[in-house]
């Protein structure tokens, strides 16, 4: 057991979705810093296992509460149980979230999407309302919201999930302004694809995004969010690539941003094949351009010497027409190649 002398001793953090992924890594960081924990998850077995591990390793008090946030009554029941145990929540971490992969019109399940809204939005709002009221009354507290780069970038093939993350971002921005005259802080953590079980549960295991997720450990994302929370930052985007993507989303047309995001959410084999075909077409186009350039250069070098500016201009005009026809030919060649390989 690690001995703690942290100033956080006696403080309590409540973490939803606490038995796996980013939620578990966040709970781990709180426990390391001496916080007692209230852990919320659906699996009673996982909750007990994680709670026992933290109590033995860090010597903190852990209260596991088995609740499914897809149930309308869950948030109030969590609050009531916390109050009945005489616990004060100093930090609220709204981490729990769920997604559903597929085309909204024809492939996804409405009940699952309603559950996503209940978990990602309704329960989050309810928990925030209940615990924030107490924090404001004490004039002290911290809240961490798990947003996403999908908060500001459309998310085709996970449209409902992306919309819930946009809600979290907008809700947090407005709420932060409302409480700016208090000592309560609100931080939004905005990761991209992360190496958790999220894509598996959402049915998106074969996507390009899931492939990228393997490069981003949940522990790294959690540390980014934890540090931002403790320093009172408004929001934090994890990873340079995600920061660049969010920045570009503010400048590019919405349709372009959505199209790029759609590509990440498609089956990786389809995307790889498409990228290969585009690469072939581009290579052939470049080769054709090089040949056309040589033809133009050859024609120019073999021209007869002329004395008048008029004759020189005529030759330049002919060369430019040849160049223009070559470029048109390249575009036709690229289109033909793409049609052939697709």
C-alpha positions as CSV (number, residue, x, y, z in Angstrom):
1,X,0.0,0.0,0.0
2,X,1.3,3.5,-0.9
3,X,1.4,6.0,1.9
4,X,-0.3,9.3,1.1
5,X,0.4,12.8,2.4
6,X,-1.5,14.6,-0.3
7,X,-3.6,17.8,0.3
8,X,-6.4,15.9,-1.3
9,X,-6.8,13.5,1.6
10,X,-10.4,13.4,2.6
11,X,-11.6,14.8,-0.7
12,X,-13.8,12.6,-2.9
13,X,-14.0,12.3,-6.7
14,X,-17.0,10.7,-8.4
15,X,-16.2,9.0,-11.8
16,X,-18.8,7.5,-14.2
17,X,-17.8,4.7,-16.5
18,X,-15.0,4.0,-14.1
19,X,-14.1,0.4,-14.7
20,X,-12.4,0.6,-18.1
21,X,-10.8,2.9,-20.6
22,X,-10.3,6.6,-19.9
23,X,-12.6,6.5,-16.8
24,X,-10.5,3.8,-15.1
25,X,-7.3,5.7,-15.9
26,X,-8.7,8.9,-14.4
27,X,-9.9,7.0,-11.3
28,X,-6.3,5.7,-11.0
29,X,-4.9,9.2,-11.1
30,X,-7.3,10.5,-8.4
31,X,-6.5,7.5,-6.2
32,X,-2.7,8.1,-6.6
33,X,-3.3,11.7,-5.5
34,X,-5.1,10.6,-2.4
35,X,-8.7,11.2,-3.4
36,X,-11.4,8.9,-2.1
37,X,-13.5,7.6,-4.9
38,X,-17.1,7.0,-5.8
39,X,-17.1,4.7,-8.9
40,X,-20.1,4.3,-11.2
41,X,-20.5,1.5,-13.7
42,X,-22.9,-1.2,-14.9
43,X,-20.9,-4.2,-14.1
44,X,-21.0,-5.0,-10.4
45,X,-18.2,-7.6,-10.7
46,X,-15.9,-5.1,-12.4
47,X,-16.7,-2.4,-9.8
48,X,-15.9,-4.6,-6.9
49,X,-12.6,-5.7,-8.5
50,X,-11.5,-2.2,-9.3
51,X,-12.6,-0.8,-5.9
52,X,-10.6,-3.5,-4.0
53,X,-7.5,-2.9,-6.2
54,X,-7.5,0.9,-5.4
55,X,-8.2,0.4,-1.7
56,X,-5.3,-2.1,-1.4
57,X,-2.8,-0.2,-3.6
58,X,-3.5,3.4,-2.5
59,X,-5.2,3.1,0.9
60,X,-8.2,5.3,-0.2
61,X,-11.8,4.7,0.5
62,X,-13.8,3.5,-2.6
63,X,-17.6,3.4,-2.9
64,X,-18.8,1.4,-5.8
65,X,-22.3,2.1,-7.1
66,X,-23.7,-0.2,-9.7
67,X,-26.0,1.8,-12.0
68,X,-26.8,1.9,-15.7
69,X,-27.0,5.5,-16.8
70,X,-29.3,4.5,-19.7
71,X,-32.0,4.3,-17.0
72,X,-33.9,7.5,-16.5
73,X,-33.8,7.2,-12.7
74,X,-30.0,6.4,-12.4
75,X,-28.7,9.9,-11.8
76,X,-31.1,10.7,-9.0
77,X,-30.5,7.3,-7.4
78,X,-26.7,7.9,-7.5
79,X,-27.1,11.3,-5.9
80,X,-29.4,10.0,-3.2
81,X,-27.0,7.1,-2.4
82,X,-24.1,9.5,-2.1
83,X,-26.0,11.8,0.2
84,X,-27.2,8.9,2.3
85,X,-23.6,7.8,2.9
86,X,-22.7,11.3,4.0
87,X,-20.3,11.8,1.2
88,X,-19.3,15.2,-0.3
89,X,-18.3,15.1,-4.0
90,X,-15.4,17.5,-4.6
91,X,-14.8,16.5,-8.2
92,X,-17.4,15.2,-10.6
93,X,-16.1,13.3,-13.7
94,X,-18.8,12.8,-16.4
95,X,-16.9,10.2,-18.3
96,X,-19.4,7.5,-19.2
97,X,-20.4,7.4,-22.9
98,X,-21.7,5.1,-25.5
99,X,-21.7,5.0,-29.4
100,X,-23.5,3.1,-32.2
101,X,-21.8,2.6,-35.6
102,X,-23.6,2.7,-38.9
103,X,-25.7,4.8,-41.3
104,X,-28.4,6.5,-39.3
105,X,-31.2,6.0,-41.8
106,X,-30.8,2.3,-42.5
107,X,-28.3,0.6,-40.3
108,X,-28.5,1.7,-36.7
109,X,-30.9,0.8,-33.9
110,X,-33.2,3.5,-32.6
111,X,-33.4,2.1,-29.1
112,X,-29.6,2.0,-28.8
113,X,-29.4,5.6,-30.1
114,X,-32.0,6.7,-27.5
115,X,-29.9,5.0,-24.8
116,X,-26.8,6.9,-26.1
117,X,-28.7,10.2,-25.7
118,X,-29.8,9.1,-22.2
119,X,-26.3,8.3,-21.1
120,X,-24.2,10.9,-22.9
121,X,-26.7,13.8,-22.4
122,X,-29.6,13.3,-20.1
123,X,-27.8,11.5,-17.3
124,X,-24.8,13.8,-17.7
125,X,-27.0,16.9,-17.3
126,X,-28.8,15.4,-14.3
127,X,-25.7,14.5,-12.5
128,X,-24.2,17.9,-13.2
129,X,-27.3,19.7,-12.0
130,X,-27.5,17.7,-8.8
131,X,-23.8,17.9,-7.8
132,X,-23.0,21.4,-9.2
133,X,-25.8,22.9,-7.0
134,X,-23.9,21.6,-3.9
135,X,-20.5,22.8,-5.3
136,X,-21.9,26.3,-5.9
137,X,-23.4,26.4,-2.4
138,X,-19.9,25.5,-1.0
139,X,-18.2,27.8,-3.5
140,X,-15.8,25.0,-4.3
141,X,-15.5,22.1,-6.7
142,X,-14.3,20.8,-10.0
143,X,-16.1,19.1,-12.9
144,X,-14.5,17.2,-15.8
145,X,-16.6,16.6,-18.9
146,X,-15.5,14.0,-21.5
147,X,-16.0,15.7,-24.8
148,X,-14.3,14.7,-28.0
149,X,-12.9,16.2,-31.2
150,X,-16.3,15.1,-32.4
151,X,-17.6,18.0,-30.3
152,X,-16.6,20.3,-33.1
153,X,-16.2,17.9,-36.1
154,X,-19.2,16.1,-37.6
155,X,-19.1,12.4,-37.1
156,X,-20.7,10.5,-40.0
157,X,-21.5,6.9,-39.3
158,X,-21.7,7.8,-35.6
159,X,-24.0,10.7,-36.1
160,X,-25.9,10.5,-32.8
161,X,-22.8,10.0,-30.7
162,X,-21.1,13.0,-32.4
163,X,-24.2,15.1,-31.8
164,X,-24.1,14.3,-28.0
165,X,-20.5,15.4,-27.9
166,X,-21.4,18.7,-29.5
167,X,-24.1,19.1,-26.8
168,X,-21.5,18.5,-24.1
169,X,-19.2,21.1,-25.5
170,X,-21.9,23.8,-25.9
171,X,-23.4,23.0,-22.6
172,X,-20.1,23.2,-20.8
173,X,-19.2,26.5,-22.5
174,X,-22.5,28.1,-21.4
175,X,-22.3,26.6,-17.9
176,X,-18.8,27.8,-17.4
177,X,-19.9,31.3,-18.0
178,X,-22.7,31.0,-15.5
179,X,-20.4,29.9,-12.7
180,X,-17.4,32.2,-13.6
181,X,-17.9,34.2,-10.4
182,X,-17.6,31.1,-8.2
183,X,-14.6,28.9,-7.3
184,X,-16.1,26.0,-9.2
185,X,-14.2,25.1,-12.4
186,X,-15.4,23.1,-15.4
187,X,-13.0,21.5,-17.8
188,X,-13.8,19.7,-21.1
189,X,-11.4,16.9,-22.2
190,X,-11.4,16.5,-26.0
191,X,-9.6,13.4,-27.2
192,X,-9.7,11.8,-30.6
193,X,-9.8,8.1,-31.2
194,X,-8.3,6.3,-28.1
195,X,-7.2,2.8,-27.4
196,X,-10.2,1.6,-25.3
197,X,-13.1,-0.8,-25.8
198,X,-15.3,1.9,-27.2
199,X,-15.1,1.0,-30.9
200,X,-15.7,-2.7,-30.1
201,X,-18.8,-1.9,-28.1
202,X,-20.0,0.5,-30.8
203,X,-19.5,-2.1,-33.6
204,X,-16.8,0.0,-35.3
205,X,-13.8,-2.4,-35.0
206,X,-12.8,-2.3,-38.7
207,X,-12.7,1.4,-39.2
208,X,-9.7,3.7,-39.9
209,X,-10.5,5.5,-36.7
210,X,-10.2,2.3,-34.6
211,X,-6.8,1.7,-36.3
212,X,-5.6,5.1,-35.3
213,X,-6.9,4.6,-31.8
214,X,-4.2,2.0,-31.1
215,X,-1.7,4.8,-31.2
216,X,-3.3,6.6,-28.3
217,X,-3.2,4.9,-24.9
218,X,-6.1,5.7,-22.6
219,X,-3.6,6.5,-19.8
220,X,-2.1,9.3,-21.8
221,X,-5.5,10.9,-22.6
222,X,-6.5,10.6,-18.9
223,X,-3.3,12.4,-17.8
224,X,-3.9,15.2,-20.2
225,X,-7.4,15.7,-18.8
226,X,-6.4,15.3,-15.2
227,X,-3.7,17.9,-15.5
228,X,-6.0,20.3,-17.2
229,X,-8.7,19.8,-14.6
230,X,-6.3,20.4,-11.7
231,X,-4.9,23.6,-13.3
232,X,-8.5,24.9,-13.9
233,X,-8.3,25.0,-17.7
234,X,-11.5,25.5,-19.7
235,X,-10.7,22.7,-22.1
236,X,-7.9,20.6,-23.5
237,X,-7.5,18.7,-26.8
238,X,-5.3,15.6,-26.5
239,X,-2.6,15.2,-29.2
240,X,-1.1,17.5,-31.8
241,X,-2.9,15.8,-34.7
242,X,-6.3,16.4,-33.0
243,X,-5.4,20.0,-32.2
244,X,-4.7,20.5,-35.9
245,X,-7.9,18.8,-37.0
246,X,-10.0,21.0,-34.7
247,X,-8.2,24.1,-35.8
248,X,-8.8,23.3,-39.5
249,X,-12.5,22.5,-38.8
250,X,-13.0,26.2,-38.0
251,X,-11.7,27.2,-41.5
252,X,-12.7,24.5,-43.9
253,X,-16.3,24.2,-45.3
254,X,-18.5,22.0,-43.1
255,X,-19.0,19.6,-46.0
256,X,-15.3,19.1,-46.3
257,X,-14.8,18.5,-42.6
258,X,-17.7,16.0,-42.6
259,X,-16.3,14.2,-45.7
260,X,-12.9,13.8,-44.1
261,X,-14.4,12.5,-40.9
262,X,-16.5,10.1,-42.9
263,X,-13.4,8.6,-44.4
264,X,-12.0,7.9,-40.9
265,X,-15.2,6.1,-39.9
266,X,-15.3,3.9,-43.0
267,X,-14.1,0.3,-43.2
268,X,-10.3,0.5,-43.4
269,X,-10.0,-2.0,-46.2
270,X,-12.3,0.0,-48.4
271,X,-10.4,3.2,-47.6
272,X,-7.0,1.6,-48.2
273,X,-8.2,0.3,-51.6
274,X,-9.5,3.7,-52.5
275,X,-6.3,5.5,-51.5
276,X,-4.3,3.0,-53.5
277,X,-6.4,3.7,-56.6
278,X,-6.0,7.4,-56.1
279,X,-2.2,7.0,-55.7
280,X,-2.1,5.0,-59.0
281,X,-4.1,7.7,-60.8
282,X,-1.9,10.5,-59.4
283,X,1.3,8.7,-60.4
284,X,0.1,8.2,-63.9
285,X,-1.0,11.8,-64.0
286,X,2.4,13.1,-62.9
287,X,4.1,10.9,-65.5
288,X,1.8,12.2,-68.2
289,X,2.5,15.8,-67.1
290,X,6.2,15.1,-67.3
291,X,5.9,13.7,-70.8
292,X,3.8,16.7,-71.9
293,X,6.4,19.0,-70.4
294,X,9.1,17.3,-72.4
295,X,7.1,17.6,-75.6
296,X,6.5,21.3,-75.0
297,X,10.2,21.9,-74.1
298,X,11.3,20.0,-77.2
299,X,9.0,22.0,-79.5
300,X,10.2,25.2,-77.9
301,X,13.9,24.3,-78.3
302,X,13.5,23.3,-82.0
303,X,11.8,26.5,-83.0
304,X,13.4,28.5,-85.8
305,X,15.1,31.7,-84.8
306,X,12.7,34.6,-85.3
307,X,13.3,38.3,-85.4
308,X,10.0,39.7,-84.7
309,X,8.2,39.9,-81.3
310,X,5.0,38.9,-83.2
311,X,6.5,35.5,-84.3
312,X,7.8,34.9,-80.8
313,X,4.3,35.5,-79.4
314,X,2.8,33.0,-81.8
315,X,5.1,30.3,-80.7
316,X,4.4,31.0,-77.1
317,X,0.7,30.8,-77.8
318,X,1.0,27.4,-79.5
319,X,3.1,26.1,-76.7
320,X,0.6,27.2,-74.1
321,X,-2.2,25.5,-76.1
322,X,-0.2,22.3,-76.2
323,X,0.3,22.5,-72.4
324,X,-3.4,23.1,-71.8
325,X,-4.4,20.1,-73.9
326,X,-1.8,18.0,-72.0
327,X,-3.4,19.0,-68.7
328,X,-6.9,18.2,-70.0
329,X,-5.6,14.8,-71.1
330,X,-4.1,14.2,-67.7
331,X,-7.5,14.8,-66.0
332,X,-9.2,12.4,-68.5
333,X,-6.6,9.8,-67.8
334,X,-7.0,10.1,-64.0
335,X,-10.8,9.7,-64.4
336,X,-10.4,6.7,-66.6
337,X,-8.0,5.0,-64.2
338,X,-10.2,5.7,-61.2
339,X,-13.3,4.3,-63.0
340,X,-11.3,1.2,-64.0
341,X,-9.9,0.4,-60.5
342,X,-13.3,1.1,-58.8
